[in-house]
Amino acid sequence: ATTPTDATAGGTALDHHPEAGAQRARIAALRSRVAQADGEARAPLELSVGASRERDGAAEPWQQRARVAIRVPLGGEPQNRPRVAELQAELAAAEAGFDEWRARQAASLAAARAEWMASREAATLLAERAALLQQALAWVQQAHRAGQFDLPRLLRATAEAADARARAERARIEAARAVSRWNQALGMLP
C-alpha cells in the first residue's frame, strides 16, 4: 500500500494500473490485426519453377521441360479495404477510450490526493485538540480535588475530552480511508 506522498499522481502512477495494462494489450492486438489486414491487402507476387520429363508418344525420345510460373494476385486490395477501415476505426476508438480512461483516472487520483491531504490535516488538528483537552481535564480534576471547581465543571471537561478523543479517532480513520481510496485509484486491491 502506498500513500499519496509515496507515488506521483498522473502518468507514472497510472502506468502500473491493471486496467492500463489491459487496455494497452487490447490496443497492441488491434494494431497487429490492422497490420495483418493491411499486409493481406498487398499480397506479394509468387514465382514457381518446375521441371518435368515427358515424351509426346511411345516412339518419341524423352524430353526435359522446364516451367516458370508467375502468380499475380488481382483484386485483393479493393476487397480488403472495408475490413482494414473497420479495424482502423476500432483501433482509433480503443485509443480514444484509453486516453479518456487516463484522464478520468488522473482526476480520480487528484481527488483522492486532495481528500487525503484534507483528512490528514483534520486528523492532526483534532489529535492536537484532544491532547489539549486531555491536559485541561487533568487540570480541572486537580482543581476539583482542591475544591476550586464543582462537579458539573468536572463532568463538562470530561465530556469535552471524551468527545475530542472520539473526533480525533474518527478523523484518523477517515485519513486511513483516504489512503485506501488513493490505492484503489491506483488499481491496488485492498
C-alpha positions, 0 to 999 in steps of 0.5 A: 500500500502506498500513500499519496506522498509515496507515488506521483499522481498522473502518468507514472502512477497510472502506468502500473494500473491493471486496467492500463495494462489491459487496455494497452494489450487490447490496443497492441492486438488491434494494431497487429490485426490492422497490420495483418489486414493491411499486409493481406491487402498487398499480397506479394507476387509468387514465382514457381519453377518446375521441371518435368520429363515427358515424351509426346508418344511411345516412339518419341525420345524423352524430353526435359521441360522446364516451367516458370510460373508467375502468380499475380494476385488481382483484386485483393486490395479493393476487397480488403479495404472495408475490413482494414477501415473497420479495424482502423476505426476500432483501433482509433476508438480503443485509443480514444477510450484509453486516453479518456480512461487516463484522464478520468483516472488522473482526476480520480487520483487528484481527488483522492490526493486532495481528500487525503491531504484534507483528512490528514490535516483534520486528523492532526488538528483534532489529535492536537485538540484532544491532547489539549483537552486531555491536559485541561481535564487533568487540570480541572480534576486537580482543581476539583480535588482542591475544591476550586471547581464543582462537579458539573465543571468536572463532568463538562471537561470530561465530556469535552475530552471524551468527545475530542478523543472520539473526533480525533479517532474518527478523523484518523480513520477517515485519513486511513480511508483516504489512503485506501481510496488513493490505492484503489485509484491506483488499481491496488486491491485492498 
